[in-house]
Amino acid sequence: MGIMKHKKVKALLSAALVLSLVGGNNLSYVGAKNQQDIENTLKIEEQTNNAEQESEAEKEIPKEENEIPKEENDQMQSTPEESVEKDHIEDVEVIPAMPETESEKAETLEKNPEKVSKYGDEIPEITDRAVLMEGRNNTVGNYDDVCLGGGNDKPTKKTYNQNPKVRNPITGNYYWRYDNPTYPFEPYYSEQRLIDKIWPKNIGDANNHGYRLPDAVIDPDSQCFYANRENGFGESLGNNIGNERYYVKYNSKWNNPVRKSHTPNPLGSATIGGKPISPPVFTDLSYTGNWRWQQGGTNRPGGYLFTIVTRPILKMGSATYYYDKEAKKSYPQFYADGKSHPRVYDNTEDVSSLVNPEEALFKFEGYRGNAKDKVFYSGPGGGYIYDGKGYYNAAPRDPGWYNITIQSKPREDMFMLPGVTYETAVYMKKGYLVDFVQTIDRKSEQPASWRPSDEPTAFDADTKNMFGVDMYLEGSENKIPIPQYDESKFIFEGWDVEEQYWEEPTSQHPHGRILTKTKSLDRSDEIFIYRPSAIGRNQYFVLQAKLIARLKTRKTDTINPVTKVIDGETIQGGIAVSPSNITVTEEIPNAQMFEASVNNGYAYEFVGWSYNENGSHSDLGVTKTYKPNPDFTQQTEVHKTSTLYATFKPKEYTITFDGNGGTDSTKSSTTSTQTAKYYNDVQLAKNPFVREGFEFKGWSKMKNGSVDFADQGNGRNIPLNGLDKAPNNDIPTEITLYAVWERNIAEVDIEKYKDTLWIEGASQNAMSNNIYVHKSSQGYNAYEITRFYVNVDVMGAGNVPDKLKKDKFYVVWERSIDNGNSWEKIPLSVYNKFFTAPFTNNRQVGYSKVVYDEQKGRWFVPLLVRANQQPTQANVGGQYRVNVAYDDPQATKRVASEQDFFDGTGNIGWTTSEPTEIKMISTFDTVIKVPSTITLAETTEVSQSGEKTDVIKSVPYVNEVTVNPVRHTIDGKTDYDWHTPNTAMDGKTTQSNSYNGGQYTEYTKQKPFKVSVNWDKTLTDTTKQYTVNTVEMYSAENIGTMKKDQKITTGTQSTFSYDGQESGKKLFSFYLKGEKSKHLPEGVLFKGQITFVIDNVR
C-alpha cells in the first residue's frame, strides 16, 4: 500500500446551556471548566502514516488417499437348515399348508468348498458330506431309486425302482408368462424353456465345457438319484476321484464349483441293499443346482453339464375356514373387498414361508353364489387393468365360491421353478360372523336365547342365504335386546363383544395370527347397540365376533336394627326404631326403610346409622329414615345377615359470639362459636374480640341490647331460657350473643407522596386559581409544593373515605430548614405565604384543609404557597411534615384540638407523618449533563464514486446530553423518582378553573420537561474576523422525532420526566460535521456555542 498524508485540524467548541426563568432572571452555564480550556491556540499538525503491506505465502495441503481396495471372498458358505414353525394364538391356529409328511430336521454338515479353476484341474479333497455319502451309498453304484427320465432317455438293462419316477422337464407351455408386463397370463413357458432362461449354460464356467446331459426336475419327495447315462445310470460310480470320476456343483451363475463323489439325489433315496432315512427328508434341496459330470481316462473323457431344479410345494393358508356342508369340506374364507388375495405358503424348504401376493399371479373362476361364471385374472403387484383382457389387480368383489389358480415367482438362487397350485376358497362380504352366548357369574358359556318377539337385528340376508352363516356387516348398526333369563335369580350386566382381528406377520409370528379385542356395547334403555368395528385394509380373512350376555346371581342381605345412645343417659321410651328387620335383594328396588324417632319435647337428637357399633355412628347417613342399600359388589356371601345400629345423643346447641364490630386478632374472624349440650351447665368462653378504640362490656341476646351475661359467665339451657323441656317440641339448635362495646377515637394513617424537585424561581407553569379562605372574599392564586395522603379508620366503620366529613380533619404543618434537626410549626389559619387556613373554591361552603381526590377515592393534605411568594430555597426549601387528626362525632372520647396540638398541650388522636423534602434546583447541571468540550478534526471522506472531500468532524464523534439522577437528602438515595410540580399546568386537561374544582389532579400527572437546542452552525475567532459557518449538527441515533444521521435544527425539542424510570433519560445524541473552509489563517482559535434550554419552566 502507498503512503497517505492528511492534516488534522483541532478546534475547541464550547457548549453553553441557557436556562430562561420567569421574572426576567437568566442563568447561563458554560460547559468548559475554565477559560484556559477554551483559549487553546489552533494547531495544524501534519501526520504521516506509513502503511505496511504484508502477504501470506500460500500453503499447499497434500491430499491423502483413503480408499483401500477390499478383496472379495467368492467361496460358497452353507446355511443351517431351519425347522418348520407353527403358531398357536388364543385357540386360533394359523397353519400354512404343509406336505402330508414332515421330516425331522436334518443335521447340518459343515462344508469347506474350494474354488475350482477354469479348467477343473485343481480339485480339493472330498468334503464332509461326501464322507457321509460314502458310508451311505454303495461304492460300486447301481441304486435302488434311479429316476426314470431326467438323464435316462432310453431303456437299459438295469431295473428301475418299483414306481418309476419320470423327471424330465415338462415340455408343454404350462406356466404363465409372468415377466411380460402386457400379457402376463399367457401360457408361455415350458419347464425346459424356464431352465434355459433362468439357468442358461452360456455363462461362467459353463462356457468351458461342451458336453451336455439332460436336465431334470426332481422334487424333494421323489427319493431318486439323477439318472446319468454316462455312468451307466449309477452302475459305475464310486468314490473314485483319483480316476477322475466325480460331480461338480455350481451356483446359479455357474460359479463357485464344489466337487462331489456321488450322484445328486434328495436325502432319503435308497441304494442297492440300502434303506432310506426314516422318516424321509422331504424338504432337502441340496441336490438342486447346476452340475458337471466329470469323467477322465479313455472312456469319453470330459465334462458333461446338466441342471437339476425342483417344483415349489405351494398351499393356500388361512386364519379362518368355512365348512361347506354340501361338499363336506372346509375352505379358506376371505373378504370380497377386492383387496383380499389368498395367503399362499411355500412349503418346499424346512421353514414354510409366505408368498408375497404382490409377486404372484392369480386366476379366479367363480362357480357358485354371486361369483358364478365370473372369471378374471389378477396380478396385484403389476397394476394390470386392461379392458377386454380380464386382467385386474384386485381380488374378488362378488361373494361366492372360487376355484383359484396361483403361480408364484421362480427363485433362481434356490433352483426353484415358479410354483403352481389349484385351490378353492370362499369370499364373503366384509363383516363379522356372529355368535350369541351367555355366561353366569363369568363361568361357562351357553347359547343365548331371546324373549318372545324380542330378537336382535336380522343378519345380512345375502350372506345368510348364500352361506347359511350369521353376519353383521361392518358399518352397520344392530340392535341387541336383553336376552331371556330368570330375572328373580339373576342380574343382566350387559353385552360384551369379542371381535377378532388379524395381525400381520412379525418376527415372532412369521405367519401372522388372529387376536381378539373386547368391548362393551352401548346401551339405550332396554336396547344395546352393536356397531361392528371397522375392518382395516389389511384384514383379509373373514373374522368372527362373539357377543356375550353377562349374567350374575342376585345376592340378599337381611338387616336387623338395634338402638344405641352415646354421651348421655338412655331414657326409657324416649327413642325407637321400626320395623324389626328388612331383607334386600340385589338390584331389586327396596321400598322399605327404617325410621328412628324421639318423643316430643325431649332434647335428644339422632346421630346416624351404621353397621359398625363402635365407628363413626353416621357413615350410612344422619336422617331419621334409612333405606338399606347394601353394596353387593363388596359382599362375598350370596345370602347375608347384618346388624344396623341407630345411634342417638342429647342434643347440642351452638352459641355464636358475634363480635358486633370487634375482631378476633388471632383468627381474623368477627365471630366465634362454642358448643353446649342440653341438661348441662355451661361457662361462656372468654371474649376473644378486640375493637380498636372500644371497650368490651359483656354479652347480650339482642344486637343493640344491654348486657345479659358477663364475660365468662355461666348459663344453662340458654336457648330455652333455662327450661328442661321445650314447649311444642320446639328445641332451638343455636343462639347468638352479641358483644356490647363502648367506642374510641378514630385512627389516622398518613402516606407520603414523593419528595419534590423544584427549579428555583419558576412557578408560572405551576400556578392554580380561585382559592378562597374563610373570612376573605378574595380569590387567590397559589401553587402546590407537596402533599400527603391520609387514611382514616373510624372505629366501628373501618376505612370509609367517602363517608368522612372534611371539616372534621385537623391539620398542623411543620418545616425544617436544617435537614430535620429541628422543626418549626407553621402558624394556624394563615394564607399570607403558606395556606394553613381552611380553603375552598366556593365562598359559601366547603372550607377545609384537606381535599377529596374523587379519581383515587382518597383524602390528601396539600401544602399551597401564594403566587406572590417566589419558590426559592429561603421561601419554600427544606423538609416538611404534617400532623393530622380526625374528630369522629360518634366516638366516646375526643381528639385534641388543633390549638392544643399546636401549643403542645394535647396530642390524643393525632398522627405525625414521615418527613418529605422540597429540593430547590439552582444550577442547570444538577439535572442535565452536557459535554464540556467538542473537538473538530479534519479528515477526508471518499464517496462511492471515488470523489474525495475534505471535512471536519467532531471528536469524540458522538456526544450525548443526558438527565442526571438527583440525591434525596432524607434517605441518601440518588434516583429519578421525584414530584415535579414546576410543569403541573403545562398542557393541563382539567376543565375547572379552580384548585378544589379539579386543578389539584394536574400536580400528580408528572408533566415532562421540554429541552430544546440552539446551534447557529458558526465558529468565530476571538477577533471575529474569520468564521466557519458550515458545521451542521446530526443525530447519532433515533430519539423522539430525531432520526439517525438527520440534521438537528435549532429549536428541536426532547423531553424527560423524573418518573422513577432509568429509561428515557437520553435527550440528545449528536455529532458535528461540515465542509472544511479554505484560506483560514494558522494559529487562530475558533469558538462556537451550543445552547440547551428547558422551555416549559417559567
HELIX and SHEET records of a PDB file:
HELIX    1   1 GLN A   35  ILE A   38  5                                   4    
HELIX    2   2 ASP A  128  ARG A  136  1                                   9    
HELIX    3   3 GLU A  191  ILE A  198  1                                   8    
HELIX    4   4 GLY A  204  ASN A  208  5                                   5    
HELIX    5   5 ARG A  229  ASN A  231  5                                   3    
HELIX    6   6 PRO A  357  GLU A  359  5                                   3    
HELIX    7   7 GLU A  412  MET A  414  5                                   3    
HELIX    8   8 ALA A  461  PHE A  467  1                                   7    
HELIX    9   9 PHE A  632  GLN A  634  5                                   3    
HELIX   10  10 ILE A  718  LEU A  720  5                                   3    
HELIX   11  11 PRO A  727  ASN A  729  5                                   3    
HELIX   12  12 GLN A  764  ALA A  766  5                                   3    
HELIX   13  13 PRO A  801  LYS A  803  5                                   3    
HELIX   14  14 LYS A  806  LYS A  808  5                                   3    
HELIX   15  15 GLN A  873  VAL A  876  1                                   4    
HELIX   16  16 GLU A  898  ASP A  903  1                                   6    
HELIX   17  17 PHE A  924  THR A  926  5                                   3    
HELIX   18  18 PRO A  981  THR A  983  5                                   3    
HELIX   19  19 GLN A  999  THR A 1004  5                                   6    
SHEET    1   A 2 MET A   4  VAL A   9  0                                        
SHEET    2   A 2 ILE A  44  ASN A  49 -1                                        
SHEET    1   B 7 ASN A  26  VAL A  30  0                                        
SHEET    2   B 7 ALA A  11  SER A  20 -1                                        
SHEET    3   B 7 THR A 933  VAL A 942 -1                                        
SHEET    4   B 7 LYS A 948  VAL A 955 -1                                        
SHEET    5   B 7 LYS A1066  GLU A1075 -1                                        
SHEET    6   B 7 ASN A 959  VAL A 963 -1                                        
SHEET    7   B 7 ILE A 928  LYS A 929 -1                                        
SHEET    1   C 5 ASN A  26  VAL A  30  0                                        
SHEET    2   C 5 ALA A  11  SER A  20 -1                                        
SHEET    3   C 5 GLN A1089  ILE A1094  1                                        
SHEET    4   C 5 PHE A1009  ASN A1014 -1                                        
SHEET    5   C 5 GLN A1053  PHE A1056 -1                                        
SHEET    1   D 6 ASN A  26  VAL A  30  0                                        
SHEET    2   D 6 ALA A  11  SER A  20 -1                                        
SHEET    3   D 6 THR A 933  VAL A 942 -1                                        
SHEET    4   D 6 LYS A 948  VAL A 955 -1                                        
SHEET    5   D 6 LYS A1066  GLU A1075 -1                                        
SHEET    6   D 6 GLU A1032  SER A1035 -1                                        
SHEET    1   E 2 ASP A  87  ILE A  89  0                                        
SHEET    2   E 2 VAL A  92  VAL A  94 -1                                        
SHEET    1   F 2 TYR A 175  TRP A 176  0                                        
SHEET    2   F 2 PRO A 187  TYR A 189 -1                                        
SHEET    1   G 3 TYR A 211  ARG A 212  0                                        
SHEET    2   G 3 GLY A 302  VAL A 309  1                                        
SHEET    3   G 3 ALA A 216  VAL A 217  1                                        
SHEET    1   H 5 TYR A 211  ARG A 212  0                                        
SHEET    2   H 5 GLY A 302  VAL A 309  1                                        
SHEET    3   H 5 GLY A 289  GLN A 295 -1                                        
SHEET    4   H 5 ARG A 245  TYR A 250 -1                                        
SHEET    5   H 5 VAL A 258  LYS A 260 -1                                        
SHEET    1   I 3 LEU A 314  GLY A 317  0                                        
SHEET    2   I 3 ARG A 343  ASP A 346 -1                                        
SHEET    3   I 3 SER A 353  VAL A 355 -1                                        
SHEET    1   J 7 TYR A 321  ASP A 324  0                                        
SHEET    2   J 7 LYS A 329  TYR A 335 -1                                        
SHEET    3   J 7 VAL A 420  MET A 428  1                                        
SHEET    4   J 7 GLY A 400  GLN A 407 -1                                        
SHEET    5   J 7 LEU A 361  GLY A 369 -1                                        
SHEET    6   J 7 VAL A 375  SER A 378 -1                                        
SHEET    7   J 7 TYR A 391  TYR A 392  1                                        
SHEET    1   K 3 GLU A 445  PRO A 447  0                                        
SHEET    2   K 3 GLY A 431  ILE A 440 -1                                        
SHEET    3   K 3 MET A 471  LEU A 473 -1                                        
SHEET    1   L 5 GLU A 445  PRO A 447  0                                        
SHEET    2   L 5 GLY A 431  ILE A 440 -1                                        
SHEET    3   L 5 LEU A 543  THR A 553  1                                        
SHEET    4   L 5 PHE A 490  GLU A 503 -1                                        
SHEET    5   L 5 ARG A 513  SER A 520 -1                                        
SHEET    1   M 3 ASN A 478  PRO A 481  0                                        
SHEET    2   M 3 ILE A 527  TYR A 530 -1                                        
SHEET    3   M 3 ASP A 522  SER A 524 -1                                        
SHEET    1   N 4 ILE A 582  THR A 585  0                                        
SHEET    2   N 4 THR A 556  VAL A 565 -1                                        
SHEET    3   N 4 HIS A 639  PRO A 650  1                                        
SHEET    4   N 4 TYR A 604  SER A 610 -1                                        
SHEET    1   O 3 ILE A 575  SER A 578  0                                        
SHEET    2   O 3 PHE A 594  VAL A 598 -1                                        
SHEET    3   O 3 THR A 625  TYR A 626 -1                                        
SHEET    1   P 4 THR A 671  LYS A 677  0                                        
SHEET    2   P 4 GLU A 652  ASP A 658 -1                                        
SHEET    3   P 4 GLU A 734  GLU A 742  1                                        
SHEET    4   P 4 GLU A 695  SER A 700 -1                                        
SHEET    1   Q 2 THR A 663  ASP A 664  0                                        
SHEET    2   Q 2 PHE A 689  VAL A 690 -1                                        
SHEET    1   R 2 ASP A 681  GLN A 683  0                                        
SHEET    2   R 2 ASN A 714  ARG A 716 -1                                        
SHEET    1   S 4 GLU A 747  LYS A 752  0                                        
SHEET    2   S 4 TYR A 780  ASP A 793 -1                                        
SHEET    3   S 4 SER A 768  VAL A 773 -1                                        
SHEET    4   S 4 PHE A 839  THR A 840 -1                                        
SHEET    1   T 4 GLU A 747  LYS A 752  0                                        
SHEET    2   T 4 TYR A 780  ASP A 793 -1                                        
SHEET    3   T 4 ARG A 858  ARG A 866 -1                                        
SHEET    4   T 4 VAL A 851  ASP A 853 -1                                        
SHEET    1   U 5 THR A 756  ILE A 759  0                                        
SHEET    2   U 5 THR A 916  ILE A 921  1                                        
SHEET    3   U 5 GLY A 878  TYR A 886 -1                                        
SHEET    4   U 5 PHE A 809  SER A 816 -1                                        
SHEET    5   U 5 GLU A 824  LYS A 825 -1                                        
SHEET    1   V 4 THR A 756  ILE A 759  0                                        
SHEET    2   V 4 THR A 916  ILE A 921  1                                        
SHEET    3   V 4 GLY A 878  TYR A 886 -1                                        
SHEET    4   V 4 THR A 911  THR A 912 -1                                        
SHEET    1   W 2 VAL A 966  ARG A 967  0                                        
SHEET    2   W 2 THR A 974  ASP A 975 -1                                        
SHEET    1   X 3 THR A1027  VAL A1028  0                                        
SHEET    2   X 3 LEU A1019  ASP A1021 -1                                        
SHEET    3   X 3 PHE A1086  LYS A1087 -1                                        
END                                                                             
